[in-house]
Amino acid sequence: MNRLNNKVAIVTGASSGIGRVTAKLFATEGAKVVVGARRQPELDRLVEEIRAAGGEAVAVAGDVRSEEFHKALVAAAVDTYGALDIAFNNAGTLGEAGPSTGVSEAGFSETLAINLTASFLAAKHQIGQMEKNGGGSVIFTSTFVGYSFAFPGVAAYAASKSGLIGLTQALAAEYGQQNVRVNAILPGAVDTDMYRDMNDTADKQAFITSLHALKRVATPDEVARSVLYLASDDASFVTGTASLIDGGASITRT
Ligand SMILES: NC(=O)c1ccc[n+]([C@@H]2O[C@H](COP(=O)([O-])OP(=O)(O)OC[C@H]3O[C@@H](n4cnc5c(N)ncnc54)[C@H](OP(=O)(O)O)[C@@H]3O)[C@@H](O)[C@H]2O)c1
């Protein structure tokens, strides 16, 4: 408890899955949270739940492809709570999937826009604000796909998410002196809407499960607890990392 006392955090992709659970955990740990995604009703329900549990949160609905949305999230943090200390840039999409020879330029570009360019735009506005209050922690949601694991049919997703690792390293090097830490999490499979949409049969789920040493997929809470670590002062010397939270998928051949 209280690992994020007096901290102000932005969480995107907060309307479901990993982002929703992380926003609740941040609030439980004392952070004031600005939650973002496109679906306003889901965000409103999340804010209600956080407040009912004694926490503090506000919602800003929008699309991460818009630079104005990132400005609005930072403004909400500063206007409502006076600062910005933590940003979990987690919104993402699988995008256009299927054999790469059939993927459209529009589909490929859209996937990069949501998963990669949006994360750059987010950090651009978040870091400027964090510098004003002595530093902060930026965390991007990448994935094991495109790093330690390759699947056919997800070229745009893999390219966009591995791009986040380069972005993480560049920003960590650039803003370390300002005490802004930047890290990426690389989850294995996590039981969320995205996972269930991709793996919609028992056979597919059994295959994905078998790829992990732990022979199961993660719960969103297991990922949230790793994000909490990177967000908190416990990780005060951790920056520029690509942090696998993959149940041993990267070392499993059996
Ligand atoms: N589940 C897995 O196995 C897994 C593994 C590794 C990494 N990840 C990554 O984890 C992150 C969270 O995914 P999840 O598994 O928790 O799935 P999810 O429940 O589908 O969450 C995706 C979130 O991203 C938001 N989002 C998508 N496009 C957006 C846009 N254009 N603008 C604003 N928000 C947008 C969605 O909100 P709205 O629809 O309300 O906008 C939703 O809150 C993603 O970046 C994903 O790539 C997932």
The ligand as a MOL file (V3000), in Angstrom:
LIG
                    3D

  0  0  0     0  0            999 V3000
M  V30 BEGIN CTAB
M  V30 COUNTS 48 52 0 0 0
M  V30 BEGIN ATOM
M  V30 1 N -3.3360 -9.2930 -24.1080 0
M  V30 2 C -2.1240 -9.6860 -24.4810 0
M  V30 3 O -1.8500 -10.8850 -24.6480 0
M  V30 4 C -1.0310 -8.6420 -24.6670 0
M  V30 5 C 0.3040 -9.0820 -24.6930 0
M  V30 6 C 1.3160 -8.1540 -24.8420 0
M  V30 7 C 1.0090 -6.8110 -24.9770 0
M  V30 8 N -0.2910 -6.4120 -24.9720 0 CHG=1
M  V30 9 C -0.5620 -4.9770 -25.1100 0
M  V30 10 O -1.2240 -4.5500 -23.9340 0
M  V30 11 C -1.9110 -3.3370 -24.2120 0
M  V30 12 C -3.3000 -3.4060 -23.6000 0
M  V30 13 O -4.0360 -4.4200 -24.2770 0
M  V30 14 P -5.0210 -5.4300 -23.5140 0
M  V30 15 O -4.4670 -6.7990 -23.7110 0
M  V30 16 O -5.2950 -4.9330 -22.1580 0 CHG=-1
M  V30 17 O -6.2990 -5.3680 -24.4590 0
M  V30 18 P -7.6300 -4.5190 -24.4360 0
M  V30 19 O -8.4370 -4.8840 -23.2340 0
M  V30 20 O -8.2210 -4.6790 -25.7800 0
M  V30 21 O -7.1450 -3.0030 -24.2240 0
M  V30 22 C -6.7460 -2.1650 -25.2710 0
M  V30 23 C -6.9240 -0.7430 -24.7750 0
M  V30 24 O -6.3920 0.1680 -25.7310 0
M  V30 25 C -7.3500 1.1860 -25.9770 0
M  V30 26 N -7.1940 1.6940 -27.3410 0
M  V30 27 C -7.0770 0.9690 -28.4800 0
M  V30 28 N -7.0000 1.7880 -29.5350 0
M  V30 29 C -7.0680 3.0610 -29.0450 0
M  V30 30 C -7.0650 4.3410 -29.6470 0
M  V30 31 N -6.9390 4.5010 -30.9870 0
M  V30 32 N -7.1670 5.4300 -28.8530 0
M  V30 33 C -7.2910 5.2940 -27.5000 0
M  V30 34 N -7.2990 4.0970 -26.8750 0
M  V30 35 C -7.2010 3.0000 -27.6480 0
M  V30 36 C -8.6940 0.4960 -25.7630 0
M  V30 37 O -9.6870 1.4450 -25.3930 0
M  V30 38 P -10.8850 1.9770 -26.3070 0
M  V30 39 O -11.3270 0.8520 -27.1920 0
M  V30 40 O -11.9210 2.3880 -25.2870 0
M  V30 41 O -10.3140 3.1320 -27.0360 0
M  V30 42 C -8.3880 -0.3930 -24.5610 0
M  V30 43 O -8.5220 0.3280 -23.3660 0
M  V30 44 C -1.8940 -3.1770 -25.7300 0
M  V30 45 O -0.9220 -2.2050 -26.0780 0
M  V30 46 C -1.4700 -4.5460 -26.2220 0
M  V30 47 O -0.8180 -4.4910 -27.4660 0
M  V30 48 C -1.3080 -7.2950 -24.8110 0
M  V30 END ATOM
M  V30 BEGIN BOND
M  V30 1 1 1 2
M  V30 2 2 2 3
M  V30 3 1 2 4
M  V30 4 1 4 5
M  V30 5 2 4 48
M  V30 6 2 5 6
M  V30 7 1 6 7
M  V30 8 2 7 8
M  V30 9 1 8 9
M  V30 10 1 8 48
M  V30 11 1 9 10
M  V30 12 1 9 46
M  V30 13 1 10 11
M  V30 14 1 11 12
M  V30 15 1 11 44
M  V30 16 1 12 13
M  V30 17 1 13 14
M  V30 18 2 14 15
M  V30 19 1 14 16
M  V30 20 1 14 17
M  V30 21 1 17 18
M  V30 22 2 18 19
M  V30 23 1 18 20
M  V30 24 1 18 21
M  V30 25 1 21 22
M  V30 26 1 22 23
M  V30 27 1 23 24
M  V30 28 1 23 42
M  V30 29 1 24 25
M  V30 30 1 25 26
M  V30 31 1 25 36
M  V30 32 1 26 27
M  V30 33 1 26 35
M  V30 34 2 27 28
M  V30 35 1 28 29
M  V30 36 1 29 30
M  V30 37 2 29 35
M  V30 38 1 30 31
M  V30 39 2 30 32
M  V30 40 1 32 33
M  V30 41 2 33 34
M  V30 42 1 34 35
M  V30 43 1 36 37
M  V30 44 1 36 42
M  V30 45 1 37 38
M  V30 46 2 38 39
M  V30 47 1 38 40
M  V30 48 1 38 41
M  V30 49 1 42 43
M  V30 50 1 44 45
M  V30 51 1 44 46
M  V30 52 1 46 47
M  V30 END BOND
M  V30 END CTAB
M  END
